[in-house]
Amino acid sequence: MGGPKMTSSHYDVVIVGAGAGGGTVAQMLAPLVSQGKKVLVLEQGPRFRDEDFTGRELDMANELYVDGGGFLTADGTMTLAFGRGYGGSTIVYTGTSLIAPERVIRQWNVPGLHFDDLERRSRKYLTENNVHSLGPDEINDNNRLFVEGCRTAGLHAEQFPINVRGCKGSSLCNLGCPNAAKQGTNRVQLPNAERQGVEVVTRAEVLSLGERSLQVRVSARKPGEKGTDSEWPAGDHEIQASTIVLSAGCIGTTALLLRSRLPALPPRVGMGFTCHPAHILVAEHAHPITNDVGHPKSFFVDRAEAEGYVLETCMYFPFITAKNLTGFGSAHSTLMRAFPRLQMILVLACDKVVPDNRITVDANGKAQVHYRFTPEVIRSMVRATRSSARIFFAAGAVRVHAPSADPPLLEATDAHRIDELIHERHFLLGRISVSAAHLMGGAAMGRDVSDSVVDSWGRVHGRPWLRIADASLFPESLEINPYVTVMALADRTAEGVLQDLPEMNPN
């Protein structure tokens, strides 16, 4: 006897992915339901309940992140962190909400894409998701020390606007807010879309695309897994769709396109991958500081244009902090025992598109990310580390841990030797723990099939029924957290769907 019969269905629009892009498109297209259209969102991860967010690091990482946050580049030199679930990476990021720099959008030089339009759409979502600056009484010691250190070191610290409502200062943003305060798409756009009749199916992995069709595998919830059961029965499903919008994130969207082997896809699929290579720096103070209470990420220093890096305040949990520290044994243990006294800064390099950095798939269709650290990226990370060390010491730290220093633990008496001790020759890939979020590119916008995968409205060249609405659209690094920009571009993609849907499905 054969296996269970594959079920078949038809929808007017199917959206693949329920993150910043997918949630935005779903809400924008929700009014179609009242017009008799069927709109479906497919999400590979689960729908989490409020009580699932326990804040326990080793418990939550495997539930919220692909590969537990340890997805490795092909050569194993960098881990990539991206979320999965109802809300995508908006579940696990800190809520920082910035409008794209005008100079970056102008440099993209995408015909039909203008900064004024992108800014207008971005501001709509800043309002919708309650983005605002935290008050002085909500700033913890880690952030306050960063501002003080920047002022003394001659650097300009800016405050992050944050998308929270009723924040209780748990500092658990990266593990899913346990207080429902963070206003990601899981709290705003997706529920609004569902209230209007959009159907969302979780634990639904899209295996491949055909011509206006998708092969989908729905998985049952395993014993002990967090989240709810899928809305559909477990098994394989074939879905026909007049329009398909891919919003599975930079890695997911690009890998799906590559493994589907649709004929005559634009040849640049998978090319142009960028990210923000990052590592955590810590400094020990003589007294305890509040870091693991309060909002973790309230300030940043933007040196992207001048020196190729951004510094952000941060709070990382003990396991992540431990793996970012160099060394073993008693020295490592001593620094970890100082955890209540650690100030932290996240260093992010702003890379550029280079031919070697791209997304491919292996023989099983699994995504592989090829990434080469260019000399300029390494220089940027070293410059950022030097600036962070100056901030730490200016804020009163007694010692600083800098992975690209020799020795990696600098005492306050070394403050005048920072440029000498922190150097590119000590930046040894494979020995320094480098991770990256803010994954971008792989299906970039542009003029035509010769230089891009889609146009400025997210339409795949040569396939007007296939759209993209996530960070894979970016033709170059955005140099900031991409969340708001993804929503603005998804808003454009959805508007294009609304305009073109009658032609896609005249019935």
N, C-alpha and C positions, 0 to 999 in steps of 0.2 A: 504494500500500500504506500502511496505517496504521502508527503508531508501535508501540513495544513494548506488549504487553498489561499492563494494571494487575493486580498480584497482590492477592489478598484473603486475609484471615486473621481469626481470632477469638481474643480473649483475655478472661479474666475481669476483669483489672485492667490498665489502661495508665496509666503515669505519664509525664507530659511534662516533661522536664527532669531533670538529674542533679546538681543542686547540693545545698545544705544541706537543702532541703525534699525534693527527689526522692530523694536518697540515703537520707534517714531513712525515708521512706515505704517505699522498696524493701526495706530491711532489716527493718522491722516486718512487712511482708506476706510476706516470704520463706517462713515456715513454711507458707503456703498451698500452696506447690508440692508439698510432701510429701503434701498432701491431694488432689492431682490437679488443682489449679487452675493456670492459666497467667498469669504476671505478666510484664509487659514494661515496660522503661524506654526512652524515646526521647530522644536527646540530639542537638541540632543541631550541636554542635561535635565535634571528634575525641577519640579516646582517645590521650593522650600517653604516650610511653615515657619512662623515666627519662633516657635520653640526649638527649631532645629539649630538656630544660631547660638551655640553654646559658648563660643569664645575660646574653646580649647584648641590650641594651635595644631597639634598633631592629629586631632580629631577632625578639624574642619578642612585642612589643606587638601586632603584627598577627595573630599566631597565637592569643594568649590572650584578647584583648579584642574585643568587638564594635566595629567601626569603629576598630580600633587604639587604643581608649581615648578616642577623640575624638568620640563620639556627641554631637551638638550639640542643645541645646534649639531650639525652633522659631524663636526670635528670635536665636539664635547667641550668647547672652551667657554660656552655661555649658556645659561638657562633662560628660558623664556616663560614668563608668567602670564597666563590668560585664563579668564574664568569661563565657567559653563553653568548653565541653568537658566531658569526663568528670570531674565534680567541681565544675562551675560556678565560681562566684566563690570557692569555698573553695580553689581552686588558687592564686589570686592575692592573697588578702588576707593580712595579717601574722600571723594566728593568735590575735589578741586575743579573749578569750572571757569575756564578762560576762553575768551574769544581769540580766534587765530590772529597772529600778527599780520598786519596789512602788507608788510614788505614780503612775507613768505607767500601769501596768495598771489601777489603781483609777480613774484619770481616763478611761480608755477606756470604762469602764462598759458592757462587753459582757455581756449576760445569759448566765449559765452559765460565764463565764470568770473564774476566781479565781486570785489571785496564788500562793497556796499550791500549787495544782496545777501551775501553770506553773513555779514554782521547783523542785518535786520532779522534774519531767521534765527541766528544764535540768540539774540536778545529775547526773542519770543520764548525760547526754552529756558533761559535764565529766570524769567518771570514765572514760567509754569512750574519749574522745579525749585522755587523758593531759594534761589541763589543769593547770598548776602555775605557780608564780612562779619566775623565773630566780634563781640564786644571785648573790651580789655579784661573783664572779669572771667572770660572764657579761655584766656591764653595761659597755657601751662609754662612751667619753668624752661622746658626744652626750647620752646618757641621764643620765650622772652630772652633767654641767653643768646639765641641765634641773632635776634635783632640787636642786642647790646654789642655782641661781638662784631657784627657787620659794621655798626656805627663806628666802633673804635678802629677797625681794620680798614675803614674807608670804602666799604662796599654798600650798595644800596639794596636794602631788603624791602620787598613788596609783600603785601598781604594777599593771600589767596581768597577769592570768593568761594564759599562752600555751599553745597546744595543740601542743607539739613533743616529739619523742622523738629524742635523739641529735643535737641541733642543733650544727652545725659553724661557725655564725657567718658564713655567706656574705653575709648581709644582702640576699639576692635574693628575699625572700618575694613581692614584688609581681610577679616574673617567673617564678614557679613554683619551688619549692624544688628545687635540683639534688641534694640529699642525701637525699631522701625522709623528711625529718625532720618536716615539718609534717603534722599528722594531720587533714587535711580528709576530706570524704566520699569523695574518690578513693582514700584510703589505708585507710579503716576501713569505713564503712557499705556502700559499693557493692561492694567485693570480698567482703565477708561475705554480701551478698545474692546475688551471683553463685555463690558456693560452694554456696548452698542451692538453686540452680536458677533464680533470676530471670534473665530474658534482657535484655541491654542492647544496644541498637543505636545506634551513633554515626553522625554525619554524616546524621542523619535530621531534616529540618525538617517540622514539622506545619503544613501550609498552612491547614487549616480544620477546624472541628468540625462534625459533623452530630449528629443524635439518636443517641447511643451509637455514634458512628463518628468516624473521623479520616481525613483525606486527608494522606498523608505522602510527601515526596520525599526519597529517599536519593541523596546525591551521591558520586561517585567521588573518591578522593584525587587531587589534581592533582600533576603532577611537581614535586618539590622541597618539597611541603608536609610539615609535621611531622605526627606521629601515624600511627596505623595505618589500614589500609583499613577501611571500614565492614563490619560483620558481615553485612549484607544486600546483595544486588546493587543497583547503581544503578538508579533508575527510580522510578515512582510506585506507591504501595501504598495500598490501602484496608483499614482495620482496624476491625472491629466489636469493641465492648467492653461488658461489663456495667457496669463502673464506670470512670470516667476521673478521674484526679487531675492537676490542672494545677500544676506546680512549675517553671515556666519563668522565674521571677523577676518582679519588679514590671512591667517593660516587656514581657517576652515573654508572660506570662499575660494581661495586660490587652489587648494588641494582638491576641492570638489570639481572645479572646472578641469583640472589636469587629469584626474582619474576618470572623468566621464568620457573623454575622448570624442567630444562632439566634433564633427568634421568642420574644417575651415574656421576654427577659433582663431582670434587674433594671436599672432605668434609671440607677443610680448607677455602673455599670461605667465605669471611667476617671476617676472623680472622686476627690478626696482624695489626690492625689499629694503626697508630701513627700520631703525628702532632707536631707542635711547639706551645704549650700554650703560650699566650703572653698577655701583657698589656702595655699600654702607660704610661710613666712617664713624668711629666712636671716640669719645674723649672722656676721661675720668675726672670728676670733680672731687673736692675734698669732703663734700657734704651731699646728702641725698637731694635729688631734684625730682620734680614731678614730670614724668615723661609718659608713663603708662596709664595716666589719667588725663582727661581733657582731650580735645581734638588733636590728633597727632601731627597734622600738616596744615599750618596756618600761614607760613611765610616762605618766600623763595627769593633767590638772586638770579636774575636773568643776564647771563653773559654769553648767550647763544650767538648773537651777531658778532660781538667783538672777539670772543675767545673760544666759542664752540662748546660751551657747557652751561648747565643750569644746576643750581644747588637748591635743595628743598629740605625743610625740616621733616623729620620722620620719627616713627617709633616702630621698631621691629621686635618681634617676640624672641624669647630666648634661643629657640632652636635656630631660627634664621640668623640671628646675631652671631651665634656660635660658629656657624659654618662660614660666615664672612670674615672671621678673624683668622689671621695666619698663625702658624705655630701649633705646638702640641704641648701636652703635659702641664707642668705647674704654671708656666707663664700664661698659657691660655686659660687655665682654671682660675688663676688670680684675677684676671681681667673680667671673666664671667661672674665671679663673686661680687664684683663691683657694679653689677647691673643696676641697682637702685641709684647709682651715682653717675650713670652714663648719659652724656649728651650725644645726640645722633644727628648726622647730616647725610642725606642721600645725594650722591654725585651722579649726574646724568650727562653723558656726552651727546652732542647733536651731530649725527653722522650725515653723510650724503649718499646718493645713489651711486653705486659702483657696479661694474658688470659682474663681478664674482658673487655679489650678495643677492640671493634669489631663493625662491621656494620651488621645490620639485616634489615628486611623489616616488615612493619605491615600488617594487613589483606588486605589493599588496595594496597600493593606493594610499599608504600612510604618508603624511606630510613630512618632508625633510627640509630643514632650513640651512642653507649654506651661507656662512658669514665669515668674512675676513676683516680683521681689525686693521684699518689703514693706519699709517704713521700719524696722520692728522688726528684721528680719533684717540689714539694713545696719548698724543701730546695734550689733547683737550682734557682727558681724564687726569693726567698728571697736573696740569694747571689748576683744575678744579680741586684736586687733593691739596695742593699747596694753599689755595685760598681757604679751604675748609680748615686746615691746620691753623692758619692765622686767625680765623674766626674763633675757633676753640680756645686758643691761648688768650686771645683778647677778651674772651668771656670768663676767664679765670680757671680754665682747666689745668690740672697738674700734669697730665700726660695725654698724649694723642696716639691712637692706633691708626697707622697709615700703611696699607698693604704695599704700596709702591715706594716705600722708604726702606733704607737699610741703616740701622735696624728698624723694624716696623713700629716699635714703640718709642715715641719721642717724648722726652722730658721737657718741662717748661724751660730748662736751661738751654734746650736746643732751638728755641724759637727763632733765634737770629740766623740759624743755619738751614732753614726750611728748604730753600732752593737747592742747596747742596745735597741734602739727605733724601728728598723726594725727587726722584729722577726717572726718566723713561727707561734707563737701563735696568731698573728694578721692577718694571712692569712685565712680569713673566706670565704669559697666558698658560693656563693649566695649574698655576700655583696661586693665582689671585682669583677669588670667587667673584665672577661677573655675572650679573643677571640683567634682564631687560623686560620692561613692559612697553606699552605704547608701540605696539607692532603695527607697521604701516607698509603699504604698497603691495604689489603683486598683481593688481588689475587696475592700473592707473588710468586716470582721465587724460585726455589729450585731444589732438586735432583729428587724427584718423588712424587707420589700422597700422600705419607705418611707425607711429610713435606711442601708441596707447592701446588700451583694451576697450575703454568706454568713452563716450562723449561727456560733456559737462552736466548732463542730466542723468548720468548713470546708465545709459543705454549701451549694451554691448554692440560693438561695430558688427553689422551684418545680421544681427538677431534682435530686432526691436522688441520681441516678447520677453527678452532676458535682461534684467536690470541688476545693478549692484548698489548697495547702500551701507557701506561700512568703511573702515580705515584702509582697506585694500585699494580704494580709489586714489589715495594720495600719490601724486607723482614725485614728491620729495618729502623729506622729513618735515613735520609741522613744527618741531622744536619746543612744543609744549604738550600737556595732556590733551589728547585728541577728542575727548568725550563730547564737548559741545560742538566741535566742528563736524564730527560724525553725524550728530543730530541735525545740524543745519543742512548738510549734504543729503541726508536721508529725506529731509523735508522736500528738497528739490526733486529727488528721485520719485517720491510719492506724488508730487504735483504733476510730474511728467506722466506717471501711470494714469492719473485721473484724466489727463488730457487725451491720452492715446488709447485708453481702454475700449471706447466704442469701436475704434478701428480694429483692435485686437480681437474683439468678441462682439460682432454686430448684433448678436441675439441677446 
